[in-house]
Amino acid sequence: MRQGASSPPYDLAVKIWTEPPARTDVEEVVRRYFDLLRAGAFPEAEQLVDHTSLRHVLRALWTGSAGADAGADESWERDLSWLRELRLGDFHWGDAGGSFYVEIGCLARTLDVSLGFWVKPVDAGWVVSGPSTLW
């Protein structure tokens, strides 16, 4: 995977809240993460959340957007221009408020894959963790 030539000017460190964060604050971190993904700034995106495998996330987004099996053809890794076609959709929070998923769109349709995140406690406070891929 390659890093894009330009990336948005964000504070690139995992945000740690000393008290449970507001949903709007958490959603802003996810928006930043997604902007960085779309720009191809993968190392920077990984720094924003307590993350899972970025390759897994990209593979799922490709599979969901192209409707193809990413395992059969790895060309999605060589040309990441398809990322620019993706957009965040609605955020859906669980009843307890600690986990949520966000819909992902490509052009005029919502993908079958969503990204799941959760707010988890750590020694210093709370952080955003994820994403998981939800089908």
Secondary structure, DSSP 4 states (H G I P E B T S, - for coil): ----S-------S---BSSPPPHHHHHHHHHHHHHHHHHT-HHHHHHHSEE--HHHHHHHHHHHHH-S-TTT-THHHH--GGGGGEEEEEEEE-TTSSEEEEEEEETTEEEEEEEEEEEEEETTEEEEEEEEEE-
